[in-house]
Every structure is written in C-alpha cells, then in structure tokens.
Amino acid sequence: MTSPVAVDDELWSAIGDPTRRRMLDLLLADGGGTASSLGRQLPVTRQAVAKHLGVLDRVGLVRATAAGRERRYRVDDAQLAVAVAQLTSVGTAWDARLQRIKRIAEAIQHGTTNTEE
Amino acid sequence: MEYGTIEREIYIDAAPEVVFDVVSTPEHLAQWWPDTARYEPVPGSVGEITFGDGDAGKVVPFTVVDAVPPRTFSFRWAHPADQPATDSNSLLVTFDLRPSGAGTLLAFRETGFREQGWEIAVLEQQYRDHVTGWDHFLPRLAPYVATLQVRP
C-alpha cells in the first residue's frame, strides 16, 4: 500500500531542511544550477551546497548532468511532486485539521456555545 | 499510480456523540477545514466543499460514504465534478470513533492515489493559509478558543 518507510523518512529529511528547500526553490526558479551558482545565492559555502545537493540527488529530488568542470542540477519534477504531496501537504494538513477537530469538540463538551450556528 | 495511506489517532476529551457531530456535520466541517460545506451527513449524499472566497474559490466534490453515529463517518472527495466517486478517482477519508474513558479515541485514515494527492496539494497550496495557517483559522475559532484552557 505505502512506500517503504525508510524512503519516506529520507524524503522527509531531505525536504525538511530549510537550506535544501531554498535550493530547490532556486533551482526551480532558474531552471537549474550548479553548486557554484547556488553558492552565490545562499549564505553557505560551496562545499555545504555540494553536500546538500548530494542529499537531494540521493533521494531523486534533483538530477545531475555534466557541465564543463561542474555538474549542473535540475529538479526532478515528478519526485518533487511525490515528496510535496506526501510529506508537506497531506500529512501536516491533516494534523492541523485533527487538532482543530479536537479543540472544537472539547469546547463543545465543556459547555461552551457554538456561536456560528 | 501509487496508492498511499495516511493514518492518525488522537484522543479527544469529549464524548463520541460530540466528536461525531464535529467530524460529520457540514456546519462543523466548515469550521475545521473548507470555507463552506454543502452535503447531507447521510450515506450517498453528494455535495461539495469550497476553498477560498467568491469567484476565486475552488469547488471540490464531496460524497458521503458511511455515517453510523457515533461510530464512523467516511466520505470521498476530489473526484471530477461530473463523475460519481470511485476508489480510483477520489480520496477516501474515514473517521472511526471509540469511547476511551470520558473521551474518544478518534482514528483518522485517508487513502487514495498519490498522484491524486498531488493535484490536491497544488490546489491547497494556492490556499495555503487554509491548510496550515493558524492566522487564518484563529479568528474564526476565537469563539471556541477564548473559552478553552488552551494547551497548544
């Protein structure tokens, strides 16, 4: 039914890092980029950028091609779609909704008035 | 197409009858999820939920599958408006309730194809405030929240 948990966890941690999300944003906006081009736009070293790109590459969120002495990276749209749908939107959205259900039900139970009805 | 499931279980300090009302009636649904909800909370009822306001809003089909107070409520959503809901064109959400002490254990499950989930993710990202933004929801929850011993 579901993907292997290990894969889900790796995707989550790959996309859960703010620097890596920013890198994905930049790669999407620019249509691709290299460790150098990303390093110029981010407050981290080129080495750190390369390390982050390695993480993204390992879970399939980016694809690399040779570009002179560097590797050029593009976002893998299909994998990004899977990741965002699975990890960002669906789970957290339902967590928030369930918390709202809990608060509303407990408010009613504890004798408050539903003023919107 | 890849099939996926999300499952959660939470304890709610309220009777199953109360929780059932909150998860099943359109009036309450519109307080914890969409902006409006229109359906009858009975099996087979076909209606819709909307996100956003007015012309900019999105209308999403909503079909009640099962309603057994105060035990279970399930619905399908996000199927094409001109098609009946099936297991291949919609997401199935199920709430199962069981008493636990003075309260209720609420088990939530959503199943469907991940590709379908991505379409929804795109839709909801357009209305991100509605999905993750407490800033948006707190004003309308204020009548409730103000009377609670709030524990974040």
Interface residues (C-beta under 8 A of the other chain):
Chain A: M1 T2 S3 A81 V82 V84 A85 Q86 T88 S89 V90 G91 T92 A93 W94 D95 A96 R97 L98 Q99 R100 I101 K102 R103 I104 A105 E106 A107 I108 Q109 H110 T112 T113 N114 T115 E116 E117
Chain B: E2 Y3 G4 T5 I6 R8 I10 I12 D13 A14 A15 V18 V19 D21 V22 V23 E27 H28 Q31 W32 W33 T104 L106 F108 E110 T111 R114 E115 G117 W118 I120 A121 E124 Q125 V131 T132 W134 F137 R140 L141 P143 Y144 V145 T147 L148
